[in-house]
Amino acid sequence: MGAVKVIKVLGTSEESWEDAAEQALVQATSTVQNISGMKIKDWSATIEDNTIVEYKTTVEIAFPVQEH
């Protein structure tokens, strides 16, 4: 295996942290090909009136560097 590039992506969801991570992956797949892995780096949330209104998941997404 050659070099691997890693990017950081923030996903958000009104449903759950799991869905926020899935949204990050969906966003990444719109511009990145051959994703080989994803690592959860951070979880956070926006709170209003003592209730979570937005889940946020920061992930690192890995994919192989294409050789020319």
Distance bins in CASP14 RR format, pairs under 12 A and 6 or more apart:
PFRMAT RR
TARGET T0000
AUTHOR 0000-0000-0000
RMODE 2
METHOD distances of the structure
MODEL  1
1 34 0 0 0 0 0 1 0 0 0 0 0
1 36 0 0 0 0 1 0 0 0 0 0 0
1 62 0 0 0 0 0 1 0 0 0 0 0
1 63 0 0 0 0 0 1 0 0 0 0 0
1 64 1 0 0 1 0 0 0 0 0 0 0
1 65 0 0 0 0 0 1 0 0 0 0 0
1 67 0 0 0 0 0 1 0 0 0 0 0
2 36 0 0 0 0 0 1 0 0 0 0 0
2 62 0 0 0 0 0 1 0 0 0 0 0
2 63 0 0 0 0 0 1 0 0 0 0 0
2 64 1 0 0 1 0 0 0 0 0 0 0
2 65 1 0 0 1 0 0 0 0 0 0 0
2 66 0 0 0 0 0 1 0 0 0 0 0
2 67 1 0 0 1 0 0 0 0 0 0 0
3 36 0 0 0 0 0 1 0 0 0 0 0
3 62 0 0 0 0 0 1 0 0 0 0 0
3 63 0 0 0 0 0 1 0 0 0 0 0
3 64 1 0 0 1 0 0 0 0 0 0 0
3 65 1 0 1 0 0 0 0 0 0 0 0
3 66 0 0 0 0 1 0 0 0 0 0 0
3 67 0 0 0 0 1 0 0 0 0 0 0
4 32 0 0 0 0 0 1 0 0 0 0 0
4 34 0 0 0 0 0 1 0 0 0 0 0
4 35 0 0 0 0 0 1 0 0 0 0 0
4 36 1 0 0 1 0 0 0 0 0 0 0
4 37 0 0 0 0 1 0 0 0 0 0 0
4 39 0 0 0 0 0 1 0 0 0 0 0
4 60 0 0 0 0 0 1 0 0 0 0 0
4 61 0 0 0 0 0 1 0 0 0 0 0
4 62 1 0 1 0 0 0 0 0 0 0 0
4 63 1 0 0 1 0 0 0 0 0 0 0
4 64 1 0 1 0 0 0 0 0 0 0 0
4 65 1 0 0 1 0 0 0 0 0 0 0
4 66 0 0 0 0 0 1 0 0 0 0 0
5 28 0 0 0 0 0 1 0 0 0 0 0
5 32 0 0 0 0 1 0 0 0 0 0 0
5 33 0 0 0 0 0 1 0 0 0 0 0
5 34 0 0 0 0 0 1 0 0 0 0 0
5 35 0 0 0 0 0 1 0 0 0 0 0
5 36 0 0 0 0 0 1 0 0 0 0 0
5 37 0 0 0 0 0 1 0 0 0 0 0
5 60 0 0 0 0 0 1 0 0 0 0 0
5 61 0 0 0 0 1 0 0 0 0 0 0
5 62 1 0 0 1 0 0 0 0 0 0 0
5 63 1 0 1 0 0 0 0 0 0 0 0
5 64 1 0 0 1 0 0 0 0 0 0 0
5 65 1 0 1 0 0 0 0 0 0 0 0
5 66 0 0 0 0 1 0 0 0 0 0 0
6 28 0 0 0 0 0 1 0 0 0 0 0
6 32 0 0 0 0 0 1 0 0 0 0 0
6 35 0 0 0 0 0 1 0 0 0 0 0
6 36 0 0 0 0 0 1 0 0 0 0 0
6 37 0 0 0 0 1 0 0 0 0 0 0
6 38 0 0 0 0 1 0 0 0 0 0 0
6 39 0 0 0 0 1 0 0 0 0 0 0
6 41 0 0 0 0 0 1 0 0 0 0 0
6 59 0 0 0 0 0 1 0 0 0 0 0
6 60 1 0 1 0 0 0 0 0 0 0 0
6 61 1 0 0 1 0 0 0 0 0 0 0
6 62 1 0 1 0 0 0 0 0 0 0 0
6 63 0 0 0 0 1 0 0 0 0 0 0
6 64 0 0 0 0 0 1 0 0 0 0 0
6 65 0 0 0 0 0 1 0 0 0 0 0
7 24 0 0 0 0 0 1 0 0 0 0 0
7 25 0 0 0 0 0 1 0 0 0 0 0
7 27 0 0 0 0 0 1 0 0 0 0 0
7 28 1 0 0 1 0 0 0 0 0 0 0
7 29 0 0 0 0 0 1 0 0 0 0 0
7 31 0 0 0 0 1 0 0 0 0 0 0
7 32 1 0 0 1 0 0 0 0 0 0 0
7 35 0 0 0 0 1 0 0 0 0 0 0
7 37 0 0 0 0 0 1 0 0 0 0 0
7 38 0 0 0 0 0 1 0 0 0 0 0
7 39 0 0 0 0 0 1 0 0 0 0 0
7 41 0 0 0 0 0 1 0 0 0 0 0
7 58 0 0 0 0 0 1 0 0 0 0 0
7 59 0 0 0 0 1 0 0 0 0 0 0
7 60 1 0 0 1 0 0 0 0 0 0 0
7 61 1 0 1 0 0 0 0 0 0 0 0
7 62 0 0 0 0 1 0 0 0 0 0 0
7 63 1 0 0 1 0 0 0 0 0 0 0
7 65 0 0 0 0 0 1 0 0 0 0 0
8 24 0 0 0 0 1 0 0 0 0 0 0
8 27 0 0 0 0 0 1 0 0 0 0 0
8 28 0 0 0 0 0 1 0 0 0 0 0
8 38 0 0 0 0 0 1 0 0 0 0 0
8 39 0 0 0 0 1 0 0 0 0 0 0
8 40 0 0 0 0 0 1 0 0 0 0 0
8 41 1 0 0 1 0 0 0 0 0 0 0
8 42 0 0 0 0 1 0 0 0 0 0 0
8 57 0 0 0 0 0 1 0 0 0 0 0
8 58 1 0 0 1 0 0 0 0 0 0 0
8 59 1 0 0 1 0 0 0 0 0 0 0
8 60 1 0 1 0 0 0 0 0 0 0 0
8 61 1 0 0 1 0 0 0 0 0 0 0
8 62 0 0 0 0 0 1 0 0 0 0 0
9 20 0 0 0 0 0 1 0 0 0 0 0
9 21 0 0 0 0 1 0 0 0 0 0 0
9 22 0 0 0 0 0 1 0 0 0 0 0
9 23 0 0 0 0 1 0 0 0 0 0 0
9 24 1 0 1 0 0 0 0 0 0 0 0
9 25 1 0 0 1 0 0 0 0 0 0 0
9 26 0 0 0 0 1 0 0 0 0 0 0
9 27 1 0 0 1 0 0 0 0 0 0 0
9 28 1 0 1 0 0 0 0 0 0 0 0
9 29 0 0 0 0 0 1 0 0 0 0 0
9 30 0 0 0 0 0 1 0 0 0 0 0
9 31 0 0 0 0 0 1 0 0 0 0 0
9 32 0 0 0 0 1 0 0 0 0 0 0
9 35 0 0 0 0 0 1 0 0 0 0 0
9 37 0 0 0 0 0 1 0 0 0 0 0
9 38 0 0 0 0 1 0 0 0 0 0 0
9 39 0 0 0 0 0 1 0 0 0 0 0
9 40 0 0 0 0 0 1 0 0 0 0 0
9 41 0 0 0 0 1 0 0 0 0 0 0
9 42 0 0 0 0 0 1 0 0 0 0 0
9 56 0 0 0 0 0 1 0 0 0 0 0
9 57 0 0 0 0 1 0 0 0 0 0 0
9 58 1 0 0 1 0 0 0 0 0 0 0
9 59 1 0 1 0 0 0 0 0 0 0 0
9 60 1 0 0 1 0 0 0 0 0 0 0
9 61 1 0 1 0 0 0 0 0 0 0 0
9 62 0 0 0 0 0 1 0 0 0 0 0
9 63 0 0 0 0 0 1 0 0 0 0 0
10 20 0 0 0 0 1 0 0 0 0 0 0
10 21 0 0 0 0 0 1 0 0 0 0 0
10 23 0 0 0 0 1 0 0 0 0 0 0
10 24 1 0 0 1 0 0 0 0 0 0 0
10 25 0 0 0 0 0 1 0 0 0 0 0
10 27 0 0 0 0 1 0 0 0 0 0 0
10 28 0 0 0 0 0 1 0 0 0 0 0
10 40 0 0 0 0 0 1 0 0 0 0 0
10 41 0 0 0 0 1 0 0 0 0 0 0
10 42 0 0 0 0 1 0 0 0 0 0 0
10 43 0 0 0 0 0 1 0 0 0 0 0
10 44 0 0 0 0 1 0 0 0 0 0 0
10 54 0 0 0 0 0 1 0 0 0 0 0
10 55 0 0 0 0 0 1 0 0 0 0 0
10 56 1 0 0 1 0 0 0 0 0 0 0
10 57 1 0 0 1 0 0 0 0 0 0 0
10 58 1 0 1 0 0 0 0 0 0 0 0
10 59 1 0 0 1 0 0 0 0 0 0 0
10 60 0 0 0 0 0 1 0 0 0 0 0
10 61 0 0 0 0 0 1 0 0 0 0 0
11 17 0 0 0 0 1 0 0 0 0 0 0
11 18 0 0 0 0 0 1 0 0 0 0 0
11 19 0 0 0 0 1 0 0 0 0 0 0
11 20 1 0 1 0 0 0 0 0 0 0 0
11 21 1 0 0 1 0 0 0 0 0 0 0
11 22 0 0 0 0 1 0 0 0 0 0 0
11 23 1 0 1 0 0 0 0 0 0 0 0
11 24 1 1 0 0 0 0 0 0 0 0 0
11 25 0 0 0 0 1 0 0 0 0 0 0
11 26 0 0 0 0 1 0 0 0 0 0 0
11 27 1 0 0 1 0 0 0 0 0 0 0
11 28 0 0 0 0 1 0 0 0 0 0 0
11 38 0 0 0 0 0 1 0 0 0 0 0
11 40 0 0 0 0 0 1 0 0 0 0 0
11 41 0 0 0 0 0 1 0 0 0 0 0
11 42 0 0 0 0 0 1 0 0 0 0 0
11 43 0 0 0 0 0 1 0 0 0 0 0
11 44 0 0 0 0 0 1 0 0 0 0 0
11 54 0 0 0 0 1 0 0 0 0 0 0
11 55 0 0 0 0 1 0 0 0 0 0 0
11 56 1 0 0 1 0 0 0 0 0 0 0
11 57 1 0 1 0 0 0 0 0 0 0 0
11 58 1 0 0 1 0 0 0 0 0 0 0
11 59 1 0 0 1 0 0 0 0 0 0 0
11 61 0 0 0 0 0 1 0 0 0 0 0
12 19 0 0 0 0 1 0 0 0 0 0 0
12 20 1 0 1 0 0 0 0 0 0 0 0
12 21 0 0 0 0 0 1 0 0 0 0 0
12 22 0 0 0 0 0 1 0 0 0 0 0
12 23 1 0 0 1 0 0 0 0 0 0 0
12 24 0 0 0 0 1 0 0 0 0 0 0
12 26 0 0 0 0 0 1 0 0 0 0 0
12 27 0 0 0 0 1 0 0 0 0 0 0
12 43 0 0 0 0 0 1 0 0 0 0 0
12 44 0 0 0 0 1 0 0 0 0 0 0
12 45 0 0 0 0 1 0 0 0 0 0 0
12 46 0 0 0 0 1 0 0 0 0 0 0
12 52 0 0 0 0 0 1 0 0 0 0 0
12 53 0 0 0 0 0 1 0 0 0 0 0
12 54 1 0 1 0 0 0 0 0 0 0 0
12 55 1 0 0 1 0 0 0 0 0 0 0
12 56 1 0 1 0 0 0 0 0 0 0 0
12 57 1 0 0 1 0 0 0 0 0 0 0
12 58 0 0 0 0 0 1 0 0 0 0 0
12 59 0 0 0 0 0 1 0 0 0 0 0
13 19 1 1 0 0 0 0 0 0 0 0 0
13 20 1 0 1 0 0 0 0 0 0 0 0
13 21 0 0 0 0 1 0 0 0 0 0 0
13 22 1 0 0 1 0 0 0 0 0 0 0
13 23 1 0 1 0 0 0 0 0 0 0 0
13 24 0 0 0 0 1 0 0 0 0 0 0
13 25 0 0 0 0 0 1 0 0 0 0 0
13 26 0 0 0 0 0 1 0 0 0 0 0
13 27 0 0 0 0 0 1 0 0 0 0 0
13 43 0 0 0 0 0 1 0 0 0 0 0
13 44 0 0 0 0 0 1 0 0 0 0 0
13 45 0 0 0 0 1 0 0 0 0 0 0
13 46 0 0 0 0 0 1 0 0 0 0 0
13 52 0 0 0 0 0 1 0 0 0 0 0
13 53 0 0 0 0 0 1 0 0 0 0 0
13 54 1 0 0 1 0 0 0 0 0 0 0
13 55 1 0 1 0 0 0 0 0 0 0 0
13 56 0 0 0 0 1 0 0 0 0 0 0
13 57 1 0 0 1 0 0 0 0 0 0 0
14 20 0 0 0 0 1 0 0 0 0 0 0
14 23 0 0 0 0 0 1 0 0 0 0 0
14 45 0 0 0 0 0 1 0 0 0 0 0
14 46 0 0 0 0 1 0 0 0 0 0 0
14 48 0 0 0 0 0 1 0 0 0 0 0
14 51 0 0 0 0 0 1 0 0 0 0 0
14 52 0 0 0 0 1 0 0 0 0 0 0
14 53 1 0 0 1 0 0 0 0 0 0 0
14 54 1 0 0 1 0 0 0 0 0 0 0
14 55 1 0 0 1 0 0 0 0 0 0 0
14 56 0 0 0 0 0 1 0 0 0 0 0
15 21 0 0 0 0 0 1 0 0 0 0 0
15 22 0 0 0 0 1 0 0 0 0 0 0
15 23 0 0 0 0 1 0 0 0 0 0 0
15 45 0 0 0 0 0 1 0 0 0 0 0
15 52 0 0 0 0 1 0 0 0 0 0 0
15 53 0 0 0 0 0 1 0 0 0 0 0
15 54 0 0 0 0 1 0 0 0 0 0 0
15 55 1 0 0 1 0 0 0 0 0 0 0
15 57 0 0 0 0 0 1 0 0 0 0 0
16 22 0 0 0 0 1 0 0 0 0 0 0
16 23 0 0 0 0 0 1 0 0 0 0 0
16 43 0 0 0 0 0 1 0 0 0 0 0
16 45 0 0 0 0 0 1 0 0 0 0 0
16 52 0 0 0 0 1 0 0 0 0 0 0
16 54 0 0 0 0 0 1 0 0 0 0 0
16 55 1 0 1 0 0 0 0 0 0 0 0
16 56 0 0 0 0 0 1 0 0 0 0 0
16 57 0 0 0 0 1 0 0 0 0 0 0
17 23 0 0 0 0 0 1 0 0 0 0 0
17 24 0 0 0 0 0 1 0 0 0 0 0
17 40 0 0 0 0 1 0 0 0 0 0 0
17 42 0 0 0 0 0 1 0 0 0 0 0
17 43 1 0 1 0 0 0 0 0 0 0 0
17 44 0 0 0 0 1 0 0 0 0 0 0
17 45 1 0 0 1 0 0 0 0 0 0 0
17 52 0 0 0 0 1 0 0 0 0 0 0
17 54 0 0 0 0 0 1 0 0 0 0 0
17 55 1 0 1 0 0 0 0 0 0 0 0
17 56 0 0 0 0 1 0 0 0 0 0 0
17 57 1 0 1 0 0 0 0 0 0 0 0
17 58 0 0 0 0 0 1 0 0 0 0 0
17 59 0 0 0 0 0 1 0 0 0 0 0
18 24 0 0 0 0 0 1 0 0 0 0 0
18 25 0 0 0 0 0 1 0 0 0 0 0
18 40 0 0 0 0 1 0 0 0 0 0 0
18 43 0 0 0 0 0 1 0 0 0 0 0
18 55 0 0 0 0 1 0 0 0 0 0 0
18 57 0 0 0 0 1 0 0 0 0 0 0
18 59 0 0 0 0 0 1 0 0 0 0 0
19 25 0 0 0 0 0 1 0 0 0 0 0
19 26 0 0 0 0 0 1 0 0 0 0 0
19 54 0 0 0 0 0 1 0 0 0 0 0
19 55 1 0 0 1 0 0 0 0 0 0 0
19 56 0 0 0 0 0 1 0 0 0 0 0
19 57 0 0 0 0 1 0 0 0 0 0 0
20 26 0 0 0 0 0 1 0 0 0 0 0
20 27 0 0 0 0 0 1 0 0 0 0 0
20 40 0 0 0 0 1 0 0 0 0 0 0
20 42 0 0 0 0 0 1 0 0 0 0 0
20 43 0 0 0 0 1 0 0 0 0 0 0
20 44 0 0 0 0 1 0 0 0 0 0 0
20 45 0 0 0 0 1 0 0 0 0 0 0
20 46 0 0 0 0 0 1 0 0 0 0 0
20 52 0 0 0 0 0 1 0 0 0 0 0
20 54 0 0 0 0 1 0 0 0 0 0 0
20 55 1 0 1 0 0 0 0 0 0 0 0
20 56 1 0 1 0 0 0 0 0 0 0 0
20 57 1 1 0 0 0 0 0 0 0 0 0
20 58 0 0 0 0 1 0 0 0 0 0 0
20 59 0 0 0 0 1 0 0 0 0 0 0
21 27 0 0 0 0 0 1 0 0 0 0 0
21 28 0 0 0 0 0 1 0 0 0 0 0
21 37 0 0 0 0 0 1 0 0 0 0 0
21 38 1 0 0 1 0 0 0 0 0 0 0
21 39 0 0 0 0 0 1 0 0 0 0 0
21 40 1 0 0 1 0 0 0 0 0 0 0
21 41 0 0 0 0 0 1 0 0 0 0 0
21 42 0 0 0 0 0 1 0 0 0 0 0
21 43 0 0 0 0 1 0 0 0 0 0 0
21 55 0 0 0 0 1 0 0 0 0 0 0
21 56 0 0 0 0 1 0 0 0 0 0 0
21 57 1 0 1 0 0 0 0 0 0 0 0
21 58 0 0 0 0 1 0 0 0 0 0 0
21 59 1 0 1 0 0 0 0 0 0 0 0
21 60 0 0 0 0 0 1 0 0 0 0 0
21 61 0 0 0 0 0 1 0 0 0 0 0
22 28 0 0 0 0 0 1 0 0 0 0 0
22 29 0 0 0 0 0 1 0 0 0 0 0
22 38 0 0 0 0 1 0 0 0 0 0 0
22 40 0 0 0 0 0 1 0 0 0 0 0
22 55 0 0 0 0 0 1 0 0 0 0 0
22 57 0 0 0 0 1 0 0 0 0 0 0
22 59 0 0 0 0 1 0 0 0 0 0 0
23 29 0 0 0 0 0 1 0 0 0 0 0
23 30 0 0 0 0 0 1 0 0 0 0 0
23 38 0 0 0 0 0 1 0 0 0 0 0
23 54 0 0 0 0 0 1 0 0 0 0 0
23 55 0 0 0 0 1 0 0 0 0 0 0
23 56 0 0 0 0 1 0 0 0 0 0 0
23 57 0 0 0 0 1 0 0 0 0 0 0
23 58 0 0 0 0 0 1 0 0 0 0 0
23 59 0 0 0 0 1 0 0 0 0 0 0
24 30 0 0 0 0 0 1 0 0 0 0 0
24 32 0 0 0 0 0 1 0 0 0 0 0
24 35 0 0 0 0 0 1 0 0 0 0 0
24 37 0 0 0 0 0 1 0 0 0 0 0
24 38 1 0 0 1 0 0 0 0 0 0 0
24 39 0 0 0 0 0 1 0 0 0 0 0
24 40 0 0 0 0 1 0 0 0 0 0 0
24 41 0 0 0 0 0 1 0 0 0 0 0
24 42 0 0 0 0 0 1 0 0 0 0 0
24 43 0 0 0 0 0 1 0 0 0 0 0
24 55 0 0 0 0 0 1 0 0 0 0 0
24 56 0 0 0 0 1 0 0 0 0 0 0
24 57 1 0 0 1 0 0 0 0 0 0 0
24 58 1 0 0 1 0 0 0 0 0 0 0
24 59 1 0 1 0 0 0 0 0 0 0 0
24 60 0 0 0 0 1 0 0 0 0 0 0
24 61 1 0 0 1 0 0 0 0 0 0 0
25 32 0 0 0 0 1 0 0 0 0 0 0
25 35 1 0 0 1 0 0 0 0 0 0 0
25 37 0 0 0 0 1 0 0 0 0 0 0
25 38 1 0 0 1 0 0 0 0 0 0 0
25 39 0 0 0 0 0 1 0 0 0 0 0
25 40 0 0 0 0 0 1 0 0 0 0 0
25 57 0 0 0 0 1 0 0 0 0 0 0
25 59 1 0 0 1 0 0 0 0 0 0 0
25 60 0 0 0 0 0 1 0 0 0 0 0
25 61 1 0 0 1 0 0 0 0 0 0 0
25 62 0 0 0 0 0 1 0 0 0 0 0
25 63 0 0 0 0 0 1 0 0 0 0 0
26 32 0 0 0 0 0 1 0 0 0 0 0
26 35 0 0 0 0 0 1 0 0 0 0 0
26 38 0 0 0 0 0 1 0 0 0 0 0
26 59 0 0 0 0 0 1 0 0 0 0 0
26 61 0 0 0 0 0 1 0 0 0 0 0
27 35 0 0 0 0 0 1 0 0 0 0 0
27 38 0 0 0 0 0 1 0 0 0 0 0
27 57 0 0 0 0 0 1 0 0 0 0 0
27 59 0 0 0 0 1 0 0 0 0 0 0
27 61 0 0 0 0 1 0 0 0 0 0 0
28 34 0 0 0 0 0 1 0 0 0 0 0
28 35 1 0 0 1 0 0 0 0 0 0 0
28 36 0 0 0 0 0 1 0 0 0 0 0
28 37 0 0 0 0 0 1 0 0 0 0 0
28 38 0 0 0 0 1 0 0 0 0 0 0
28 59 0 0 0 0 1 0 0 0 0 0 0
28 60 0 0 0 0 0 1 0 0 0 0 0
28 61 1 0 1 0 0 0 0 0 0 0 0
28 62 0 0 0 0 0 1 0 0 0 0 0
28 63 0 0 0 0 1 0 0 0 0 0 0
29 35 1 0 0 1 0 0 0 0 0 0 0
29 37 0 0 0 0 0 1 0 0 0 0 0
29 38 0 0 0 0 0 1 0 0 0 0 0
29 61 0 0 0 0 1 0 0 0 0 0 0
29 63 0 0 0 0 1 0 0 0 0 0 0
30 61 0 0 0 0 0 1 0 0 0 0 0
31 61 0 0 0 0 0 1 0 0 0 0 0
31 63 0 0 0 0 0 1 0 0 0 0 0
32 38 0 0 0 0 0 1 0 0 0 0 0
32 61 1 0 0 1 0 0 0 0 0 0 0
32 62 0 0 0 0 1 0 0 0 0 0 0
32 63 1 0 1 0 0 0 0 0 0 0 0
32 64 0 0 0 0 0 1 0 0 0 0 0
32 65 0 0 0 0 0 1 0 0 0 0 0
32 66 0 0 0 0 0 1 0 0 0 0 0
33 61 0 0 0 0 0 1 0 0 0 0 0
33 63 1 0 0 1 0 0 0 0 0 0 0
33 64 0 0 0 0 1 0 0 0 0 0 0
33 65 0 0 0 0 0 1 0 0 0 0 0
33 66 0 0 0 0 1 0 0 0 0 0 0
34 61 0 0 0 0 0 1 0 0 0 0 0
34 62 0 0 0 0 1 0 0 0 0 0 0
34 63 1 0 1 0 0 0 0 0 0 0 0
34 64 1 0 1 0 0 0 0 0 0 0 0
34 65 0 0 0 0 0 1 0 0 0 0 0
34 66 0 0 0 0 1 0 0 0 0 0 0
35 59 0 0 0 0 0 1 0 0 0 0 0
35 60 0 0 0 0 0 1 0 0 0 0 0
35 61 1 0 1 0 0 0 0 0 0 0 0
35 62 1 0 0 1 0 0 0 0 0 0 0
35 63 1 0 1 0 0 0 0 0 0 0 0
35 64 0 0 0 0 1 0 0 0 0 0 0
36 60 0 0 0 0 0 1 0 0 0 0 0
36 61 0 0 0 0 1 0 0 0 0 0 0
36 62 1 0 1 0 0 0 0 0 0 0 0
36 63 1 0 1 0 0 0 0 0 0 0 0
36 64 1 0 0 1 0 0 0 0 0 0 0
36 65 0 0 0 0 0 1 0 0 0 0 0
37 59 0 0 0 0 1 0 0 0 0 0 0
37 60 0 0 0 0 1 0 0 0 0 0 0
37 61 1 0 0 1 0 0 0 0 0 0 0
37 62 1 0 1 0 0 0 0 0 0 0 0
37 63 1 0 0 1 0 0 0 0 0 0 0
37 64 0 0 0 0 0 1 0 0 0 0 0
38 57 0 0 0 0 0 1 0 0 0 0 0
38 58 0 0 0 0 0 1 0 0 0 0 0
38 59 1 0 1 0 0 0 0 0 0 0 0
38 60 1 0 0 1 0 0 0 0 0 0 0
38 61 1 0 1 0 0 0 0 0 0 0 0
38 62 1 0 0 1 0 0 0 0 0 0 0
38 63 0 0 0 0 1 0 0 0 0 0 0
39 57 0 0 0 0 0 1 0 0 0 0 0
39 58 0 0 0 0 1 0 0 0 0 0 0
39 59 1 0 0 1 0 0 0 0 0 0 0
39 60 1 0 1 0 0 0 0 0 0 0 0
39 61 0 0 0 0 1 0 0 0 0 0 0
39 62 1 0 0 1 0 0 0 0 0 0 0
40 56 0 0 0 0 0 1 0 0 0 0 0
40 57 1 0 0 1 0 0 0 0 0 0 0
40 58 1 0 0 1 0 0 0 0 0 0 0
40 59 1 0 1 0 0 0 0 0 0 0 0
40 60 0 0 0 0 1 0 0 0 0 0 0
40 61 0 0 0 0 0 1 0 0 0 0 0
41 56 0 0 0 0 0 1 0 0 0 0 0
41 57 0 0 0 0 1 0 0 0 0 0 0
41 58 1 0 1 0 0 0 0 0 0 0 0
41 59 1 0 0 1 0 0 0 0 0 0 0
41 60 1 0 1 0 0 0 0 0 0 0 0
41 61 0 0 0 0 0 1 0 0 0 0 0
42 55 0 0 0 0 0 1 0 0 0 0 0
42 56 1 0 0 1 0 0 0 0 0 0 0
42 57 1 0 0 1 0 0 0 0 0 0 0
42 58 1 0 1 0 0 0 0 0 0 0 0
42 59 0 0 0 0 1 0 0 0 0 0 0
42 60 0 0 0 0 1 0 0 0 0 0 0
43 52 0 0 0 0 0 1 0 0 0 0 0
43 54 0 0 0 0 0 1 0 0 0 0 0
43 55 1 0 0 1 0 0 0 0 0 0 0
43 56 1 0 0 1 0 0 0 0 0 0 0
43 57 1 0 1 0 0 0 0 0 0 0 0
43 58 1 0 0 1 0 0 0 0 0 0 0
43 59 0 0 0 0 1 0 0 0 0 0 0
44 52 0 0 0 0 0 1 0 0 0 0 0
44 54 0 0 0 0 1 0 0 0 0 0 0
44 55 0 0 0 0 1 0 0 0 0 0 0
44 56 1 0 1 0 0 0 0 0 0 0 0
44 57 0 0 0 0 1 0 0 0 0 0 0
44 58 1 0 0 1 0 0 0 0 0 0 0
45 51 0 0 0 0 1 0 0 0 0 0 0
45 52 1 0 1 0 0 0 0 0 0 0 0
45 53 1 0 0 1 0 0 0 0 0 0 0
45 54 1 0 0 1 0 0 0 0 0 0 0
45 55 1 0 1 0 0 0 0 0 0 0 0
45 56 1 0 0 1 0 0 0 0 0 0 0
45 57 0 0 0 0 1 0 0 0 0 0 0
46 52 1 0 0 1 0 0 0 0 0 0 0
46 53 1 0 1 0 0 0 0 0 0 0 0
46 54 1 0 1 0 0 0 0 0 0 0 0
46 55 0 0 0 0 1 0 0 0 0 0 0
46 56 1 0 0 1 0 0 0 0 0 0 0
47 53 1 0 0 1 0 0 0 0 0 0 0
47 54 0 0 0 0 1 0 0 0 0 0 0
47 55 0 0 0 0 0 1 0 0 0 0 0
47 56 0 0 0 0 0 1 0 0 0 0 0
48 54 0 0 0 0 1 0 0 0 0 0 0
END
